[in-house]
Amino acid sequence: MNQSSLIALCQRLVRQPGISGQEAATASVVKDFMETAGFDDVWTDRYGSVIGRIRGKGSGFSVLLDGHLDTVPVSSPDAWTHDPFGGDIHDGKLYGRGAADMKGAIAAMLTALSRMIAQGEKPEGDVFFCGSVQEEVFEGIALGEVLNDVKPDCVIIGEASELNLKIGQRGRAEILLEALGKSAHSANPQKGLNAVYEILPAVEAVRSVSLPQHPTLGSAIIELTDIISSPYPGASVVPERCCTTWDRRLLVGETAESVTAGILGQLGKMDIDAKWVHASVVSAVTQCYTGEEIGGIRFFPAWLMEKDHPVVVSAFDALKQAGLPARLDVYSFCTNGSMSAGHMNIPTIGFGPCREDQAHVVDEYILTDELEKAALGYQRIVQSLTQLRKER
């Protein structure tokens, strides 16, 4: 596949709208590509993730490349200067929702693997591509299903890295802080208990929680993202319930229990009555395009690889030998690596084209010349990692 074919594949992917739960069209493009390219096995799992395998000789590491198929919605299409689903190219930039996050990386991954097949290259270990679903909603839940099936020795996450090698990330949790009250007519508020008043001191308490630090990942974060009272609208009614949602960015070693304990401990220090206010990790369920339900608690752990881990060293050397000016770094946002590395302890690295700050923005784009560099990088990393030998 030449460079123009790689760009055309990226455009084809961008032209398929596919928010979380509606990835069927994108999945079809990916499945058709792998079947045409000659992958040894291609299948779709119960959640709708599409998996392809290139069978290796069996002596080296098996490698899985993951690219999520879903995108966030286009909330303000009129604000775009290019069609969000047009795949337009202007001044070396390919525009569209998902171009950076992460259909460009998917196109580069598939191109790299199809070139290996076309060149008759049989890797030492099996190579898998996973086009995973629902990443924007549940980082890693769908990928975990695939990992349990194929059991790779290492994972490459294709999120934007500016062609650098990412070896970790902060995790993410959604925390619900809820206050309960008693409804009453607002003309007689003394007959009730206003849940909004109950939660206000709790909000200040959470803002003063002591947060841990990490020398590589930086500081943990906790940020209020919404506050909702009920009933809503509350015409002439004292609200009986008020919920706040918090985005908590996690560091390695933190658990759902330790995070909520820190919040509850702070509430206790400020004499906030646990009878009326409590904190928990949000749990949710949604539907995949296959009709299958997917869900769980919204707690996606942090992870960090050692710089001298054989997978890191092998991948980094491969990028350098390919002439790519890679450096070791960490992601600032959460990825599917929360499952592979954070939950399942599978050696995981991140590599992809584009900058992190191009994700989820108006006029999202990817530089076309980075697509070819990313494809080269993926091919060289896979060639290097599959030569690592399994312990016997």
C-alpha positions in Angstrom: 0.0 0.0 0.0 1.5 3.4 -1.0 1.1 6.7 0.9 -1.9 7.8 -1.2 -3.7 4.6 -0.3 -2.9 5.2 3.4 -4.4 8.7 3.2 -7.4 7.3 1.3 -8.0 4.7 4.0 -7.9 7.4 6.7 -10.4 9.5 4.7 -12.7 6.5 4.3 -12.6 5.9 8.1 -13.3 9.6 8.9 -16.3 9.6 6.6 -18.0 7.0 8.8 -19.7 8.7 11.7 -19.4 6.4 14.7 -19.9 7.7 18.2 -19.8 5.2 21.0 -22.4 2.5 20.5 -22.7 3.3 16.8 -19.4 2.0 15.4 -20.9 -0.5 13.0 -20.0 1.4 9.7 -16.4 2.0 10.9 -16.1 -1.7 12.0 -17.3 -2.8 8.6 -14.6 -0.8 6.8 -11.9 -2.2 9.1 -13.1 -5.8 8.7 -13.3 -5.5 4.9 -9.8 -4.1 4.8 -8.3 -6.9 6.9 -10.0 -9.6 4.9 -8.8 -8.1 1.6 -5.3 -7.6 2.9 -5.0 -11.3 3.8 -5.1 -11.4 7.6 -5.1 -15.1 8.6 -8.2 -14.7 10.8 -10.7 -11.9 11.1 -13.7 -11.8 13.5 -16.1 -9.6 15.4 -16.7 -10.2 19.2 -19.9 -9.8 21.1 -19.3 -6.1 21.9 -18.6 -5.3 18.2 -14.8 -5.0 18.4 -13.1 -6.2 15.2 -10.0 -8.4 15.5 -7.5 -9.6 12.9 -4.6 -11.9 13.3 -1.4 -12.5 11.4 -0.1 -16.0 12.5 3.5 -16.0 13.5 6.1 -18.8 13.9 5.2 -19.2 17.6 8.7 -18.5 19.0 8.4 -14.8 19.7 6.1 -12.4 21.6 2.6 -12.0 20.4 1.7 -8.3 19.9 -1.7 -6.6 19.9 -2.2 -3.2 18.3 -5.3 -1.4 19.6 -7.2 1.4 18.0 -10.6 2.4 19.2 -13.3 2.8 16.5 -15.6 5.2 18.4 -15.4 9.0 18.5 -17.0 11.7 20.6 -20.0 13.4 19.1 -19.9 16.6 16.9 -21.8 18.9 19.2 -21.5 22.1 17.1 -21.2 21.2 13.4 -21.8 24.8 12.4 -18.6 25.8 14.2 -16.5 23.6 11.9 -14.9 25.2 8.8 -14.6 21.7 7.2 -17.2 19.0 7.1 -16.7 16.9 10.2 -17.2 13.8 8.2 -15.7 14.9 4.9 -12.1 13.9 5.3 -11.1 17.1 3.5 -7.4 17.8 3.0 -6.1 21.3 3.1 -2.5 22.5 3.6 -1.3 19.0 4.5 -4.1 18.5 7.1 -6.8 15.9 6.9 -9.8 17.2 8.7 -12.7 15.3 10.4 -14.1 13.9 13.6 -11.8 11.1 14.7 -8.9 12.1 12.4 -6.7 12.5 15.4 -8.6 10.4 17.9 -8.0 7.9 16.4 -8.8 6.9 12.9 -5.5 8.2 11.6 -3.7 5.8 13.9 -6.0 2.9 12.8 -5.3 3.6 9.2 -1.5 3.6 9.9 -1.7 0.4 11.9 -3.7 -1.4 9.3 -1.3 -0.2 6.6 1.7 -1.3 8.5 0.4 -4.8 9.0 -0.9 -5.1 5.4 2.6 -4.2 4.2 4.1 -7.0 6.3 1.6 -9.4 4.7 2.3 -8.2 1.2 6.1 -8.5 1.7 5.6 -12.1 2.7 6.9 -11.4 6.2 6.0 -14.1 8.7 6.7 -12.6 12.2 8.2 -14.7 15.0 5.0 -14.3 17.1 1.3 -13.7 16.3 0.3 -10.1 15.6 -3.2 -8.9 16.3 -5.1 -5.8 15.4 -8.0 -4.8 17.6 -10.5 -2.1 16.5 -12.2 -1.7 19.9 -15.5 -0.1 20.7 -16.9 2.1 23.5 -13.4 3.5 24.5 -14.8 7.0 24.8 -17.3 5.8 27.4 -15.5 2.9 29.2 -11.8 3.0 28.7 -10.6 -0.6 28.3 -13.8 -2.6 29.0 -14.3 -3.7 25.4 -10.5 -4.2 25.0 -10.5 -6.4 28.1 -12.8 -8.9 26.3 -10.4 -9.1 23.4 -7.3 -9.5 25.7 -9.0 -12.4 27.6 -9.5 -14.1 24.2 -6.2 -13.6 22.5 -3.8 -13.2 25.5 -1.1 -11.2 23.9 2.4 -10.8 25.4 2.3 -7.0 24.9 0.0 -4.2 23.7 0.5 -1.1 21.6 -2.1 1.6 22.2 -2.4 3.9 19.2 -3.4 7.1 20.9 -1.8 10.3 19.7 1.8 10.6 20.9 3.4 13.0 18.3 5.3 9.8 17.3 6.9 9.6 20.7 6.8 6.4 22.9 4.4 6.7 25.8 5.0 4.4 28.7 2.3 5.4 31.1 -0.7 7.5 31.9 -2.8 8.9 34.8 -6.0 7.0 35.3 -9.6 8.3 35.6 -12.5 7.8 37.9 -15.9 9.3 38.0 -17.0 10.0 41.6 -20.6 10.7 42.6 -21.1 12.9 45.7 -24.7 12.8 46.6 -26.8 14.6 49.2 -30.2 13.5 50.3 -32.8 15.8 51.7 -36.6 16.0 52.2 -39.0 17.6 49.8 -41.4 20.3 50.8 -43.3 23.2 49.4 -40.9 26.1 48.9 -43.4 28.3 50.7 -42.8 26.2 53.8 -39.1 25.2 53.5 -38.8 24.5 57.2 -40.8 21.4 56.7 -38.2 19.9 54.4 -34.4 19.6 54.1 -32.8 21.2 51.1 -30.4 18.8 49.5 -28.5 21.6 47.7 -27.7 23.3 51.0 -26.5 20.0 52.3 -24.1 19.4 49.5 -22.5 22.8 49.3 -20.2 22.3 52.3 -19.4 18.9 51.0 -18.3 20.4 47.7 -15.9 22.6 49.5 -14.7 19.6 51.5 -13.9 17.7 48.4 -12.0 20.6 46.9 -9.7 20.6 49.9 -8.9 16.8 49.7 -5.1 16.2 49.8 -4.1 14.8 46.5 -1.0 12.6 45.9 1.9 13.4 43.6 4.0 11.3 41.3 7.5 12.2 40.0 6.6 11.1 36.4 2.8 11.2 36.2 2.5 14.5 38.1 -0.4 15.4 40.4 -3.7 13.7 40.9 -6.6 15.9 40.1 -10.2 16.2 41.3 -12.6 18.5 39.4 -16.3 19.1 39.7 -17.9 18.5 36.3 -21.7 18.8 37.0 -24.2 19.4 39.7 -27.9 18.4 39.4 -30.7 18.7 41.9 -34.0 16.8 41.8 -36.8 17.2 41.1 -35.8 19.3 38.1 -37.2 21.8 37.3 -38.0 22.4 40.9 -40.9 24.8 40.7 -42.1 25.5 44.3 -40.3 22.4 45.6 -37.5 22.1 48.0 -35.0 19.6 46.3 -34.9 16.2 47.9 -31.7 15.1 46.2 -28.5 16.8 44.8 -25.8 15.0 43.0 -22.4 16.2 41.9 -20.0 14.4 39.6 -16.3 14.7 39.9 -13.5 13.8 37.5 -10.7 12.3 39.5 -7.4 11.8 37.7 -5.5 8.8 39.3 -1.9 7.9 40.0 -0.4 4.4 40.1 -1.4 2.4 43.1 -4.7 4.2 43.8 -7.9 2.1 44.1 -11.6 2.8 44.1 -11.6 2.2 47.8 -8.6 4.5 48.6 -10.1 7.3 46.5 -13.5 7.2 48.1 -12.0 6.7 51.5 -10.0 9.9 51.1 -13.2 11.9 50.2 -15.2 10.4 53.1 -12.4 11.1 55.5 -12.3 14.7 54.5 -16.1 14.9 54.9 -15.7 13.5 58.4 -13.0 16.1 59.3 -15.4 18.9 58.4 -18.2 17.3 60.4 -20.4 16.7 57.4 -23.1 14.2 58.4 -22.7 10.9 56.4 -26.4 10.3 57.0 -27.1 12.9 54.4 -24.0 13.0 52.1 -22.1 10.0 50.7 -19.5 9.3 47.9 -19.2 6.4 45.5 -17.6 5.5 42.2 -20.1 5.9 39.3 -21.4 2.7 37.8 -23.0 2.7 34.4 -24.3 0.4 31.6 -24.8 1.2 27.9 -25.6 -0.7 24.7 -23.2 -1.7 22.0 -24.1 -1.7 18.3 -24.4 -5.5 18.5 -27.2 -5.1 21.0 -24.9 -6.4 23.8 -24.8 -4.4 27.1 -21.4 -3.2 28.3 -20.6 -1.5 31.6 -19.0 -1.4 35.0 -17.7 1.1 37.4 -16.0 4.1 36.0 -12.6 3.5 37.5 -9.8 3.2 35.0 -6.4 2.8 36.8 -3.1 4.6 36.1 -0.1 2.6 34.8 3.6 3.2 34.2 6.2 1.0 32.5 9.8 0.9 33.7 12.2 2.6 31.2 14.4 -0.5 31.1 11.6 -3.0 30.5 12.4 -5.1 27.4 9.3 -4.1 25.6 10.1 -0.4 26.1 13.7 -0.8 25.1 12.9 -2.9 22.1 10.2 -0.5 20.8 12.3 2.6 21.5 15.3 1.2 19.7 13.1 0.3 16.7 11.8 3.8 16.4 15.3 5.3 16.6 16.6 2.9 13.9 13.6 3.9 11.7 14.9 7.5 11.9 11.9 8.7 14.0 12.9 11.3 16.7 11.1 9.5 19.5 11.4 10.3 23.2 9.9 8.6 26.2 6.9 10.3 27.7 3.5 9.6 29.3 0.0 10.4 28.3 -1.9 13.2 30.1 -5.2 11.5 29.4 -6.8 8.1 30.0 -6.5 5.3 27.4 -7.4 1.6 26.9 -4.1 1.0 28.6 -6.0 1.2 31.9 -7.2 -2.3 31.1 -4.2 -3.9 29.5 -1.5 -2.4 31.9 -3.6 -1.1 34.8 -5.9 -4.0 35.4 -4.2 -7.0 33.6 -0.5 -6.1 34.0 0.2 -6.8 30.3 3.3 -4.8 29.2 1.8 -1.8 27.3 3.2 1.1 25.3 1.6 3.9 23.4 2.6 5.2 19.9 0.6 7.2 17.4 0.5 10.2 15.1 -0.8 13.7 16.0 -0.8 15.7 19.2 -3.0 14.9 22.2 -4.6 18.4 22.1 -6.2 17.7 18.7 -8.6 15.2 20.2 -12.2 16.2 20.7 -11.8 19.7 19.2 -13.6 21.7 16.5 -11.8 21.2 13.2 -10.0 18.2 14.4 -7.2 17.2 12.0 -4.2 15.0 11.5 -1.1 15.9 9.4 -0.9 13.7 6.4 2.8 13.3 6.5 2.6 11.9 10.0 0.4 9.1 8.8 3.3 7.6 6.8 5.7 8.1 9.7 3.3 6.3 12.0 2.9 3.4 9.7 6.7 3.0 9.5 6.9 3.2 13.3 4.2 0.6 13.8 5.8 -1.8 11.4 9.3 -1.4 12.9 7.9 -1.8 16.5 6.0 -4.9 15.6 9.0 -6.4 13.9 11.1 -5.7 16.9 8.7 -6.8 19.6 7.8 -10.1 17.9 11.5 -11.1 18.1 11.4 -11.0 21.9 11.5 -14.5 23.2 8.9 -15.9 25.6 10.1 -17.4 28.8 9.8 -21.2 28.9 
